[in-house]
Amino acid sequence: MTPVHFSFSTAFILGFMGLAFHRTHLLSALLCLEGMMLSLFIALSLWTLQTEVTNFSVAPMILLTFSACEASVGLALLVATARTHGTDRLQSLNLLQC
């Protein structure tokens, strides 16, 4: 494994571990998701540059578009949660209530 692959794998795993173990606030969960998406974007971009295949050259842009949509939906949920519940703590949210 090259150092480049190791660094992107480590960045993705650290984002996943932060998402799995430190789920106290919704904002921290969204930041971990965004870090995972950015490491996937950079890894996919480098992969398309290394293979020099023109068929997959649009794939990093599609992933970046989905990442931007995910971030906007996450921030909208954060604002809605903060307005209705007064906090963004995930332990205080009850998903069984409307």
Disulfide bonds with the S-S distance in Angstrom:
none
